[in-house]
Each structure stands twice: as C-alpha cells, then as structure tokens.
C-alpha cells in the first residue's frame, strides 16, 4: 500500500509465515530484520510507487492520495518520491500535471 511510505520502517520483503511453515515453533519476528532492511531504499519506494502509478494512469484522482502520502512522509522518502517524478509525469502527461498543481495542498510545495 502507498500509505506504507509514511512508516519509518518498510514492510518486510517476504512473509515470515510463508517462508517458515513452522512459525509457531520458531521465534522469528519482524524484530529479527537486518539493520539494512529497516531503512527505506529507492527500490522499496519505486516498488510501492510503480503499482500505484499504474492505477493513477486510469484514475487521476488517485494522485491526490500520492500528494497526501508525500506530505506525511519523512524527508528522505519525499526526496525518493521526487526522484521518481519523471515516471509520474509520463503517467499523467503535462495536462494532468498542471491540473494536479492547481489543487496542491499546503505542505506539498516542493513536490
């Protein structure tokens, strides 16, 4: 989900219960994640944005959700979203981008 970008730690890249069919007997938890798995990477952000942008191509109103998530996200996530802006422009086109700028909420000025 796109709202996961507002969380400090990304979701695990795999489901513990799926990979460990004896999860009742093992003590593996999300706390056992490696330190590098506790930080958002550009690949993580792109993975969440790719699916969402494909939906936005069909329904432009979803970009309002993206802007809302952007405002709530940390500075590092905001930077990663901005780095992905060319893909967003390609998805909605210039006319859609201008339409989006007209409805930007406070806090999204640097989007």
JOFEN-V966846 format. One record per run of one state. SS is the DSSP state (hx for helix, st for strand, lp for the rest). FROM is the first residue (numbers start at 1). LEN is the number of residues. If there is no record, write none. Layout:
BEGIN
ss:SS from:FROM len:LEN
ss:SS from:FROM len:LEN
END
This chain:
BEGIN
ss:lp from:1 len:1
ss:hx from:2 len:5
ss:lp from:7 len:9
ss:hx from:16 len:4
ss:lp from:20 len:10
ss:hx from:30 len:3
ss:lp from:33 len:2
ss:hx from:35 len:4
ss:lp from:39 len:3
ss:hx from:42 len:15
ss:lp from:57 len:5
ss:hx from:62 len:11
ss:lp from:73 len:2
ss:hx from:75 len:9
ss:lp from:84 len:1
ss:hx from:85 len:18
ss:lp from:103 len:9
END
